[in-house]
């Protein structure tokens, strides 16, 4: 969402001090450090910033719960002796200003050593500078806009990392947009696409990357249009699609608008597939359409979690955890983001004689760049821009009212 862009999520690390020189707060009772359990001592809070309410809450709750599971697992395994991990989740409602306010709140808490989130790239743009000024690490499980890690001139090949505190476990739209274009043109055999976006950072950026690659392959963009987030009447756009003679539609945006757009396009009699990125890969995209939308397509980062041997324990533990909401599209990447923070804290503590240093935030950020482990979604590590080294993607198709994976591959630019 992605989000990817989209789509994301702040994991707050609250660190209590093993000594008075460590930044954090001491659990004087030697207790559990909250509902996550644990062994007392220093409490490190992993904060989560995500849309916990509103139209994207299905994704946000999955992010929050998955980070919570990572914290509980670390405590259960005594992953970092003397450290108890706790999660504090903040709701950004997918609104950039709210995300910025949440970032300021997290930075203001001296116990926060790391942040997981947010879901949306547009929200992240307003958070990055706040975190960087405080040397507070941020790991997004869903942001996909390339500029967040590679700078505004990435499209010109001028890659420059804006903030060394920013990391992500999600692949970027450069990868996702090109992968989608190649599938639609080569595998699905579509040559004339109509491109629509929601004018947001994630959607517009993804649509532009897709369009460039589709045209490079020899396809034709027969028309373009824009929709407005939270509106519901897209009949004018649907009519344009119908009259354009397009054999397919590419939508850059999220599932609330995407599902309605697919519905209204099909009501015009244009029985053509709508394709989008991970922002539409959610059951709510299907349920938003009153018309059958079998054949619609979506790309998403990584391989289907349910088919990964590395994810079996995560799925079992999540199901056993009693969470009300499913882990959804970004659950595995959120767990891995949270676990990356845990491993960074572990490295910092081990290097400092078993306790947190006074400059723990800066040290955790530095350690994150060197993290490498086998995670839920595969090998977890970051390149020189803070981007994931895992470039696996999957195409999903709606069949019988469900998303079915039809192609998974590793994308090499």
N, C-alpha and C positions, 0 to 999 in steps of 0.2 A: 503499500500500500504501500516493499516493498517496503511500504509503503513506504510505498511504498511508500514508499515512498512515501513510498508512499510516505509507506508507510511505513512517533513513536514513542517512547516509553521510558521512564526514568527509573533506574534502579538505585536506590539510595543506600549507601554503605555507611553505617554509623559505626565508628570505631571507638571503643572504650579503651582506656589506657591501661596497659599492664603496669606501667610506671607513670609517674607524674609528667614525664617528658613526652609521652605518647599522646597524639591528638585523639580525643575520643572521650567516651564516658565509661566509667566503671560500674559494672553490675555488682553492687556491694553485697547483694544477697547470694551471689554466685549462681543465679538462677538461669532460666532458659533464654533470656533475652527476647521474650515475646513468644508468640504462638509457634515459632519455628523450632523450639526446643534448643538443645545445645549444652555446652559444658561450662558456661559461666565465664568469668574473666572479662576480657575486652569484647565489647559488642560492636560489630561492624554492620552498619545498615546499608542495604542495597536498595536504592530508591527506584521506583518505576514511574515513568511518566507516559501515560497512554490515554486514549479516549475511552474512559471507563463508563461513560454514559453517552447517549446520542446514537446516531445512525451507524457509527463504526465501533460500537461497544463490543460487538461480538469478537472483533479482532483484539481490542484492547484488553478485555478480560482474559483472553487466552495468553496474552503476553504477560500480564501480571501474575497469573497463576503459575506459569512455567518458570518464571524467575523465583517465585516463592518456593517451588519444588526444588530448584537448584540450591537455594539457601538451606532448606530443610535437610537435603541430602548431605550437604557439606557439614552440617551440625551433627547429623547421625553418624557420619563416618569419621568425625573429628578430623576433618580435612586439614584444618590449620589449628594445631594445638594452642589452647589458650584464647582462641577467637570464637565467638558466637555470631553468626550472621542473622540479620533480621531484615525484613523487607518493609519499606514504606512506599505506598503507591499514591500518586497524585493524578488527578483527572485533568487532561487538557482539552477534552471535548473536540479534538482536532482543530482547535483554534490557535493560531500562532501567538497571539498576545497572551493567552492563558499558559502556553508552553513557556514563554519567556518569564512570566511571573513565577511559574513553578521552578524554573532554573534558578532564579534569584533566591527563592526560598531554600532550595537545596544547598546552594553555595553558602548561604548564611548560617547553615548548621555545620559547625566545625567538625562534627562527627561523620559527615558524609565524605566517603573516599572515592566513590564511583557512581555512575549513572547508567542505567539501561534505558534506552529510548531516544526519541519518541517513535511513533508509527509513521507519521507524515513528514515528508521532506520539507514542506513549507513551514511546519512547526519547528523543525530542527534548525532551519535557517535563523530563527529568532533566538535559539538557545545556545548555539555553538560559541558565540563570542563571550557570553556570560560564563560558560564553563571554562573556556580557555583562559580568561583573565584570572580565574581562581585555581588554575592548573588541575582542574577536576576532570577526570576521565569520563567519557561518554561512549557507550557502545550501543548502536542501534541494531535491532534485529530485522528492520523492515525498510529503512530509508534506501531509496534507489537512485536519487538524482546524483549524477556524476560530479556536479560542481561542489557538493558538500565535502568531498575528499580531494578532488583534483583541480579545483579552482574554476572561475568563471570562463576561462579561455580553453578549457579542456577540448572543446570542439575544434579548435585550431591546432591541436596537438601540443599546446603549451600547458603542460601539467605542473601545477604547483600546489602543494598541500596547504590549505588556508590555516588549519588549526591542528596542532600535533596532539591535541587531547581527543580528537574525534576518530572513532573506529566503527566498523559495522560488520555484521555477520551475513548480511544480505548482498547478493550480487547487484551491480549497478544497472541502470537502464540502458547503458551502452550495450551491455551484454543482452539484456532482456529484449530490447527493441529490435535489435538485429536478428536475434533468434526467432522472434515472432514473424518478422518479415520473410525470413528464409523458409519457415514452415508454411506460411500462407501461400507463398509463390511456388515453392518447389514441391512440397508434399501435398498441399490441398489443391494446387493447380489454379489458384485464383490470380487473375491478371489485372482486374479493374477494381480498385478499392476506393471507398469513400471514407475519409478520415474525419473523426469528430473528437474534440477534447473538451475538458471542463474548465479550461483557462487557469487551472491551478498549477503550481510548480511541478508536481509529479505528473499529472495528466498531460499537460502541454509538452513537457520535455520528452516524455515517452513517445507521444504521437509524432514528434519531430524526428526522433531517431528512427522510429519505424518507417516513416515516410521516405527518408533519405535512403535507407537500405532497400526498400521495396522498389524504388525508382532505379537504383543502381543495378538491381537484378534484372531490370527490363519491364517491371510492372508499371501500371499507370494509376496515378491518383486522380480520379475523375471529379473530385469535389472535396471541399472541406467546410466544416462548420464548427460552432462552439455552443455549448450548453452552459447553464448556470447551476451551480451546486445548490441543492435543496429545492429547486423547482421540479415540477412533475409533468408539465405539458411540453413534450418534445415533438408534437405532431408536425410542426413546420419543418423541423430537421428531417423527420421521417419522410415527409413528402419529397424533399429535395433528394434524399437517397433513392427513393422509388423512381423519380424521373431521370436520375443520372445514368441509369443503366448499369450501376455497379454490381459486381458479382459477390461483393463482400464489403463489410464495414469494419474499420478499426477504431476502437474507442479508447482514448486516453483518459482515465478517470477511475472512479470508485464504483462499487456495486450498487449503491442506492439509485444513482442516476443511470448506470449501465443497464440494469435490469429493466427499468422503465423504457429506456431507449430501444432496447431489443424488442420489447413488447409492442411498442408503437410502430416500429419499422415493419414488423410482421403483420400488423393490422392493416397496413397499406396494400398488402398482397405481395410485398417483396420478400419472398421466402429465401433469404440469403443469410449466411452466418455473420454474427457479430463477434469480433475477436477483441480481446483486451489484455492487459497485464495482470499482475498479481492483485491489483486493486479490485478486480471483479471476481477473482477466484474465491468465491464464498457461496454457500448454499442460498444465502439471501438474494444473490443475483438471479438465481433460478426462480425463487418464490416471488420475486418482484414482478415477474412477467405472467400475465393472465394467459397469454398465448404460449403454446408449447415452443420451447426454444432449443429443442434438440439440434445439435450441430453447431451451436455457439462454442467459441473457443477461448481459452485463456492460457497465458504462460504464468509460471510461478517459479520462484527461486528454488533450487535444490531438486532432489528426487522425492517422490512420495514418501513421507515419513513412515507410513504404514508398511512399506516394502523394504525399508532399510533394516538390516540386522543390527546396526548400531543404535537403532531407536527402540528396540523391543523393550528394554528395561525402562526407558523414559515413558513409553505408553502404559506399561503395566503399573508403574509407580504413580503416574498421573491419574489413572483410573481408580487406583486404590486410595488416592488422596482425598476423595470426596468433594472435588471441585464441582461447583454447580454448572459452570460453563465449560465447553470443550476447549482444547488447546488451540484449535483453529489453524489458520494458515501459517502463523509465525511462531507456534509453540516451540518447535524444535530449535529454531534460531534464537528464541528468547532464552531458553534454557542454556544454550551454548554461550550466549552473551553474558548471562549471569555467572556461568561457570568460569568464563574467561576472567571476570573480575575476581572471583574467588582465587583462581590460580595466580593472578597478579599479586593479590594480597599475600598469598602464601609465599611467593618468591621474595617479596619485600621483608616479611617477617623473618624468614629463614636467613636472609642476608644481614639482618640486624640483631642477631643473637636471640631470636625468639620473641621480639617485641616490635611494636610499630615505631618508626622513627618520627621525629618532629615534623619532617617534610614528607609525610606519608602520601599526600595527594600527588605530588610530583613524582615520587618514586613508583607509585602504582601506575601512573600514566606511562612511565618509562618501561616498566615491567610488562605492560599489556602489549607493547610492540614486539616483545620477544616470546609471548605465549605461544605454545604449540601443544595440542593434545587431540586425542581421538574423541570427538564429541558425538552428540545425537545425530547431527547432520553430516558427519564425516570428519575429515581432518580440519581442525580449527586453527588458523594462524592468519596473520595480517601482513600485507605488503608495505612498501615504503610510504604509501598514501593512507594507510589505515584501512584499506579495503580488504575484504576477505580473499583468500587465495583459492577458495572453493567456487568454481564457476559452473556448477551443475545447474541445469534448468530442465523443466518439464512442460509439455503442452498437455492441457486437459480439454476434453470435449464433453458437452452435455449430452448424455444418452439416458433415456428413460427417467428424466428428471433428476439425474445425479451427475456429478463431475467424475469422469473416467479418464485416467491418464492414458495418453495415446503415443507419446514419444518422450523419452528422457535422453539427455546427452550432455556431454561436457563441451562448453563453448570455448573455442580458441579464436581470439580476435586476429 
